[in-house]
Amino acid sequence: MLDFIYWPVSWILWFWHKVFGAIPFLGPDHGLAWALSVVFLVFTLRLVLYKPFVKQVRTTKQMQELQPQIKELQKKYKNDRQKMALEMQKLQKDHGFNPLMGCLPILAQVPVFLGLFHVLRSFNRTGHGFGQLGLTPEQNAALANYAFSPEDVQSFLSARIFGAPLAAHIIAPANELLAFEDYGGVPSKLSIAAVAIPLMIIAGIATHFNARASVARQSPEAAANPQAALMNKLALYVFPLGVLVGGPFLMIGILMYWVANNIWTYGQQHLVFGRMEKEEEAKKQAKLEQRAQNAPKPGAKPVSTKKRPVSTEKVTDAVEPSDAEPSANGTASANGTSKSKTTANKGGAGQRKQGAGKRSGGRGRANQKRRR
């Protein structure tokens, strides 16, 4: 049903097994060759998903920066969910924010994990549970497994890591362990647990520290969000505990996948976050240099960039020339004309004062006559 996942996973695992199986001191049947094949299957996947991972980190950081605006929209449209959703979409579009990019690396790893689980489990199809075929050990060893030939299946059954087969798990039924009888002997539960339990502990601790490193880089506003706080608690405590609880049900090969995936994630996070911090520092330095270039030099008088307002008042005082010059028709100069006008004005004012005096004198004589 999911052959489009199983076949690519099996081909990648097959390729790396051929690479490490060709090493002289290992050989195709060596457990380390198969273990390294699983580890490099993880590295291949994570290398393909490197750019989406970087996009995921940037998307998460952008989401944290938008938290104040998101809270404002939630507060503003708390009674109108439809309007809130539209405004949220508009905000995300304006800032080029794509929530799907934040989930893509995780979503892409899920089918690979399920595909690897199925391919590794299909090396031993003697069980009778869900997805098992109930084959006899002889039938199982003679049947191909996707990209792997029957010889590759027998090689995988022979591979051991400290005495434990990669396809075995702690609670495996006794009849399933019989598949390894002709290829290195039936492993004991103790030998399986001796390899699986340390891998479970390492996987749980690595999961916790990866989550811790991610949470430590969250802004206080983002960490205060109830949904983010819940996810942080799940990532810090529930998921690592889930590895410990579910570990006995997982094959040793899957536990190796989990450990390798967390080791890659831890290193990749430090690499990506370190580069982003350098980018932020470079941007800050560029802004400081730009401000320094725009600032006035020491001792220089600052130049005002404001324009002086242009006066709209009319000029009422005529500019008088210093020397009188005759006009073109031989009349008096402008200076002489001005002076004559001034004299005439003074004369007119004197006559007005004399007329006023005469009128006041006449009124005075008239009053004297009435008294007589």
C-alpha positions in Angstrom: 0.0 0.0 0.0 2.9 2.4 0.8 5.3 0.9 -1.7 6.1 4.4 -3.0 7.8 4.9 0.4 9.2 1.4 1.0 11.0 1.1 -2.2 13.0 4.4 -2.1 13.9 3.7 1.6 15.1 0.2 0.8 17.1 1.4 -2.2 18.9 4.1 -0.1 19.6 1.5 2.6 20.8 -1.0 0.0 23.2 1.6 -1.5 24.9 2.4 1.8 25.1 -1.3 2.7 27.0 -1.9 -0.5 29.3 1.0 0.3 30.2 -0.1 3.8 30.0 -3.8 3.0 32.9 -3.2 0.5 35.2 -2.1 3.3 37.7 -4.9 3.8 37.8 -5.1 7.6 33.9 -5.0 7.7 32.4 -7.1 5.0 28.7 -7.3 4.0 27.7 -9.5 6.9 29.2 -7.4 9.6 26.8 -5.7 12.0 28.6 -2.4 11.8 28.2 -2.3 8.1 24.4 -2.6 8.5 24.4 -0.2 11.4 26.3 2.5 9.4 23.8 1.9 6.5 20.9 2.8 8.8 22.8 5.9 10.2 23.7 7.2 6.7 20.1 6.6 5.6 19.2 9.2 8.2 22.0 11.5 7.1 20.9 11.3 3.5 17.3 12.2 4.4 18.4 15.1 6.6 20.8 16.4 4.0 17.9 16.5 1.5 15.8 18.3 4.0 18.5 20.8 5.0 17.0 23.8 3.2 13.5 23.1 4.4 14.9 22.9 7.9 16.5 26.3 7.5 13.2 27.6 6.3 11.5 26.1 9.3 13.9 27.8 11.7 13.4 31.2 9.9 9.6 30.6 9.9 9.7 29.9 13.7 11.7 33.1 14.3 9.4 35.1 12.1 6.4 33.7 14.0 8.0 34.9 17.3 8.5 38.4 15.8 4.9 38.5 14.8 3.5 37.5 18.2 2.7 41.1 19.3 0.7 41.8 16.2 -1.0 38.4 16.4 -2.0 39.1 20.0 -3.3 42.5 19.0 -5.5 40.9 16.3 -6.7 38.2 18.7 -7.7 40.9 21.1 -9.3 43.1 18.5 -11.4 40.4 16.8 -12.0 38.1 19.7 -15.7 38.1 19.0 -15.3 37.6 15.2 -13.4 34.4 14.4 -13.9 34.7 10.7 -12.6 38.3 10.6 -9.7 37.2 12.8 -8.8 34.4 10.4 -8.8 36.8 7.4 -6.6 39.3 9.2 -4.2 36.6 10.2 -3.9 35.4 6.6 -3.4 39.0 5.5 -0.7 39.5 8.1 1.1 36.3 7.1 0.9 37.2 3.4 2.2 40.7 4.0 5.3 39.3 5.8 5.8 36.3 3.5 5.0 33.9 6.3 4.2 30.3 5.4 3.1 28.1 8.4 3.4 24.9 6.3 7.2 25.4 6.0 7.5 25.1 9.8 6.0 21.6 9.7 7.5 20.3 6.4 10.8 18.8 7.8 8.9 16.9 10.6 6.1 15.8 8.2 8.7 14.5 5.7 10.5 12.4 8.3 7.3 10.6 9.4 6.9 8.5 6.2 10.7 7.7 6.1 10.5 6.5 9.7 7.5 4.3 8.9 9.2 3.1 5.7 12.4 2.1 7.5 10.4 0.4 10.3 8.5 -1.7 7.7 11.7 -2.5 5.7 13.7 -3.6 8.7 10.7 -5.6 10.1 10.3 -7.3 6.7 13.8 -8.9 7.1 12.0 -11.2 9.6 8.5 -12.1 8.5 8.0 -15.1 10.7 5.7 -13.3 13.1 1.9 -13.5 13.1 1.0 -9.9 14.2 -0.2 -7.0 12.2 1.6 -6.7 8.8 3.5 -10.0 9.3 3.3 -13.0 6.9 3.8 -15.9 9.4 6.5 -17.5 7.2 8.8 -20.3 8.4 12.5 -19.4 8.9 13.3 -21.2 5.7 10.7 -19.3 3.7 11.7 -16.0 5.2 15.4 -16.5 4.3 14.6 -17.4 0.7 12.3 -14.4 0.0 13.6 -11.0 -1.2 12.8 -7.8 0.7 12.1 -4.9 -1.7 15.5 -3.9 -3.0 17.3 -6.6 -1.1 17.9 -10.0 -2.6 17.5 -13.3 -0.5 21.3 -13.2 0.0 21.0 -9.7 1.5 18.2 -10.9 3.7 20.4 -13.7 5.0 23.3 -11.2 5.5 21.0 -9.0 7.6 19.9 -11.9 9.7 23.6 -12.8 10.4 24.5 -9.2 11.3 25.0 -8.6 15.1 25.7 -5.5 17.2 27.3 -6.8 20.5 25.5 -10.1 20.0 22.0 -8.5 19.2 20.4 -8.7 15.7 19.3 -5.3 14.2 15.8 -6.6 13.5 15.2 -7.8 17.1 13.5 -6.0 19.9 13.2 -6.7 23.6 9.7 -8.0 23.7 10.0 -10.1 20.5 8.2 -13.5 20.8 10.3 -16.6 20.9 9.0 -17.9 17.5 10.3 -14.7 15.8 13.7 -15.1 17.3 13.9 -18.6 15.6 14.5 -16.8 12.3 18.1 -16.0 13.4 18.9 -19.7 14.4 20.7 -20.7 11.2 22.4 -17.3 10.9 24.4 -16.7 14.1 22.1 -18.5 16.6 19.0 -17.5 18.5 19.8 -14.3 20.5 18.8 -14.1 24.2 16.5 -11.4 25.5 19.4 -10.3 27.8 21.7 -9.6 24.8 19.0 -7.7 23.0 18.2 -5.6 26.1 21.9 -4.9 26.7 22.0 -3.1 23.4 18.5 -1.7 23.2 18.3 -0.1 26.7 21.4 2.1 26.3 20.1 3.2 22.9 16.7 4.0 24.4 18.4 6.2 27.1 20.6 7.9 24.6 17.7 8.6 22.3 15.6 10.0 25.1 18.3 12.3 26.4 19.1 13.5 22.9 15.4 14.2 22.3 15.2 16.2 25.5 18.4 18.3 24.8 17.3 19.0 21.2 14.0 20.3 22.5 15.8 22.2 25.2 18.1 23.9 22.7 15.1 24.9 20.6 13.0 26.3 23.5 16.0 28.3 24.8 16.0 30.3 21.6 12.3 31.3 21.8 11.5 34.8 22.6 9.7 35.5 26.0 6.5 36.5 24.1 6.5 33.3 22.1 7.2 31.1 25.2 4.3 32.9 27.0 1.8 31.7 24.4 -0.4 28.9 25.9 -0.1 26.8 22.8 3.7 27.2 22.6 4.0 26.5 26.3 2.1 23.2 25.9 4.2 22.2 22.9 7.4 23.0 24.8 6.3 20.7 27.7 5.5 17.9 25.2 8.8 18.3 23.5 10.9 18.5 26.7 9.3 15.7 28.7 6.6 13.7 27.0 8.5 12.9 23.8 11.7 11.7 25.5 9.6 9.7 27.9 7.7 8.2 24.9 11.1 6.9 23.6 11.8 5.1 26.9 8.3 3.7 27.1 8.1 2.6 23.4 11.7 1.5 23.2 11.0 -2.2 24.1 8.7 -2.4 21.1 11.2 -0.9 18.6 13.9 -2.8 16.8 17.5 -2.1 17.5 17.8 -0.7 13.9 15.0 1.8 14.6 16.6 2.9 17.9 19.8 3.5 15.9 17.8 5.6 13.5 16.4 7.6 16.3 19.8 8.3 17.9 21.4 9.2 14.6 18.5 11.5 13.8 18.8 13.4 17.1 22.6 13.7 16.8 22.2 15.2 13.3 19.5 17.5 14.6 21.6 18.7 17.5 24.6 19.6 15.2 22.4 21.1 12.5 20.6 23.4 15.0 23.9 24.8 16.3 25.1 25.3 12.8 22.0 27.0 11.5 21.3 29.1 14.6 25.0 30.1 14.6 24.8 31.4 11.0 21.6 33.2 11.7 23.1 35.0 14.7 26.1 36.0 12.5 23.6 37.4 10.0 21.8 39.4 12.6 25.1 40.7 13.9 26.1 41.7 10.4 22.8 43.5 9.9 23.2 45.4 13.1 26.8 46.4 12.2 25.7 47.6 8.8 23.0 49.8 10.4 25.6 51.3 12.8 28.0 52.0 9.9 25.2 53.6 7.9 24.4 55.9 10.9 28.0 56.8 11.3 28.3 57.8 7.6 25.2 59.9 7.8 26.3 61.7 11.1 28.1 65.1 10.8 31.9 64.9 11.0 33.6 66.2 14.2 33.9 70.0 14.1 31.6 70.4 11.2 28.6 72.7 11.4 25.4 70.8 10.9 23.6 71.8 7.8 19.9 72.4 8.2 17.9 70.6 5.6 14.7 72.6 6.3 13.6 75.1 3.6 13.0 78.7 4.7 9.5 79.9 4.3 9.0 82.3 1.4 7.3 85.6 2.6 4.1 86.4 0.9 3.8 90.0 2.2 4.0 92.8 -0.4 6.9 95.2 -0.2 5.5 98.7 0.6 8.6 100.8 0.9 10.0 101.9 -2.4 13.7 101.9 -2.9 14.9 105.5 -3.3 17.8 106.0 -5.6 20.8 107.9 -4.1 21.2 110.4 -7.0 18.6 112.3 -9.0 18.8 111.7 -12.7 16.8 113.5 -15.3 14.2 111.4 -17.0 13.9 110.8 -20.6 11.5 113.8 -21.2 13.6 116.3 -19.1 11.3 116.4 -16.1 12.6 116.3 -12.4 14.1 113.1 -11.1 12.3 110.6 -9.0 14.1 111.9 -5.9 12.9 115.5 -6.6 9.4 114.3 -7.3 9.3 112.5 -3.9 10.6 115.6 -2.1 8.0 117.8 -3.7 5.3 115.4 -2.8 6.5 115.4 0.8 6.6 119.3 0.9 3.1 119.5 -0.6 1.9 117.1 2.1 3.4 119.2 4.8 1.9 122.4 3.3 -1.5 120.8 3.1 -1.3 119.7 6.7 -0.4 123.3 7.8 -3.3 124.8 6.0 -5.6 122.3 7.6 -4.3 123.3 11.0 -4.8 127.1 10.3 -8.4 126.5 9.1 -9.1 124.6 12.3 -7.6 127.5 14.3 -9.8 130.1 12.6 -12.9 128.1 13.2 -12.1 127.7 16.9 -11.4 131.5 17.1 -14.7 132.3 15.5 -16.6 130.2 17.9 -14.7 131.9 20.8 -15.9 135.5 19.6 -19.4 134.3 19.2 -19.5 133.0 22.8 -18.2 136.4 24.1 -21.0 138.3 22.2 -23.7 136.1 23.9 -22.3 136.8 27.3 -22.5 140.6 26.7 
